[in-house]
Amino acid sequence: MFWDSEDCKNQAAPETEAPDTQQTDPATPDQQNTETEQQEQSFTQSQLDSEADKRVAKALAKAKADYQSQLDKVRESAKSEGEKYAKMTAQQKADAEFQAKQDALDKRQADLDRRELKANIGDSLHEKGLPAELADTLVVIGDAEKIHAVLDTVSDTIQKQVAEGIREKLQQNPPKAGASNLSGADDPFKDKLNKYK
């Protein structure tokens, strides 16, 4: 396939025939858009205040609707609980009240036990030289014996790591092979002794 000179002329011709319309328009579309955007973005203080008020009102309406839906759920729950309570006999009411008090006491006791356990763990951590911040993490285990076993393991591991680090730091380089020769001109003591002879 070889191109003839006539084929080349036909292909080159459309490029030169295109009219140049961009040079006749003094303002390009980008410049026109920028000017209109600048004109549209000019607001007075009252317009800004009005827009802010609209947004605040919209946010308040949404918050009020959310609050109202939550309030309705609580009312329905209380109403159903009240109806359920009204249908109970005197013995069932007494049992329900007793159970509610028992649940509150159990919750309070669990909270006190957790605080006491945390205090004991804090003391154990202090005795072992470990940071007190670990107490919150260890309380999750819940059993004092298991926690003390974990503390012992952690303490032993840390002590071993510290001891290993100290050993590495204290290691000295072994002397180089061969004995030192202090006889002759290199002996600094010989010069001192010769001075006193």
N, C-alpha and C positions, 0 to 999 in steps of 0.2 A: 504494500500500500504506500504509494507515494502521493504527495500532495501536489496538485498543480498550482500554478501561480494564480489561476482564475478562482480556485477554491479558497485560497487565502484571502483574495480580495472580497469574496462574498461574506466570509466570516468577519472580516475587519469592518465592513461597511456598517453593520448595525450599531457598532459602538460609537461611531462618529455621528450617526443620525439622531441620537437622543438629544432632546432640547434641554437647555440648562435653565430650569425654572427657579431654582433656589436663589440665584443671584439677583433676581428681580424683586423678591420680597424683602423689604427692609427689616422687618421684625420676624424672627423665627418663632415657631409655636412654643418652644421652651421658654423664651423670654416672655411671651404673652401669658403663659400659665403662671409664671413666677409673679408677674405683676398682679394678676387676679387673686392669687393666694395671699399676697401681701395686703390687698384691699379687703379681703374677706376676714383676715385675722385681726383687724383693728376693732377692738371692743371698747365700750365705755365701762366705767366702773359699775354703773347700775346693771349693765348686761352681765358682767362677771358675777355680781352679787346675785342676780336672778338665777343664773346657771348653778351657782353654788347652793342656793336655797332649794332648787329643784332636786339636786343630787342628795342633799341632806334629807329632804322630805321623802324621797324614794327609799333611802337607807332606813329611815325611821319607820316607814310603813312596812318594810320587810322585817325589821326587828320586832315590830309590834305583832305582825302575823305569826312569826316564829314563837314569840312569847305566848300568844293566845293559843296556839296549837299545843304547846307544852302544858299550859294551864288547863286546857280541856282534857288532856290525857290524865293529869293529876286528879281532876274532878271526877272523871269516869272511874278511875281506880279507887278513889275514896268512896264514891257512891256504891260501887260494887262491893267494896269491903264493908260498908255500912249495912247494905242489904244482907250480906252474908252474916254479919254480926247480929242483925235484928232477927234473923231466922233461928238463931241458936237458942238453946235452952239455957237456964241459969247455970247449970253445971258445965255446959260447953263454953259459956262465956268465961267462967272462972278458970277453966282449963286453958283457954286461949290467952287470957291475961297472964296466967302463971307461966305459960310457955314463952310469951313475949318478954317477961321479966327475966326468965331463965336465959334466954338468948342474949339479952343485954348484959347480964352478969357474966356469961361465958365469954362474950367478946371482950369485956373489960378485963377479965382474968387472963385471957390470952395476951392482951396488950401489956399487962403488968409482967407476965412471965417473959415476954419478949424483951422488955426493958431490963429486967433483972438479968437475963441471960446475956444481953449486950454489955451490961456493966461488968459481969464476971469475965466475959471474953476480953473486955478492955483491960482488966487487971492482969489476966494471963498474958496478953500481948505485951503489956508493959514489963512484966517480969522476964519475959523471954527477949526483950529488946526489939520487938517488932513494932511496926507502925500501927497506931490506934485506928487508922482508917479501915483496916481489915475487919474490924468488928461488925460493920454493917453487912459486909459480904458473908461473913461466917454465920451470922444469926439466921440466915436463910436455911441453913442445915437443920436447925431446930432442936437437935439432941445434943446436950452438953457433953456427953461422953464422945460422940463422934467428932464434935468440934475440937475437943482437947486432943484427940488422936490426930486430927488434921493439923492442929497447931504444932504438935510434936514433930510431925513429918516435915512441915514447912520450916520450922526452926532448925532441925537437923540438916536439912538440905541447904539452907542459907549458910549455916556455920561451916559446912563442908566446902561450899563454894568460896566463902571468904578465906578459909584456911588455904585452899588451893591457890587462890590469887596471891595470898601473902607468900606462899612458898615460891611461886613463880617470880615474884618481885625480889625476893631475898636470894635467889640462886645467883651464885657468882660464877664467872667464867673460870674453868680450871686453868691452872698454870700451863704455859706452853712447854712443849717437850724440851728437855735439856736443862741442865743446871746453870745457874748464873756464875760467872767467873769474876770474883772480886779481887783477884790477885793482880799484881802488876800496876800499871798506870791507871787502871780503871777503879782501883780501890780507894774510896774517899777517906777511909779510916787510916790508911797507911800514911797519907800526907800529914794528918793530925799527930800521929804517933812520932813521926820523924821530927816534927817540930819540937817535941819535948825531949828528945835524946841529946 
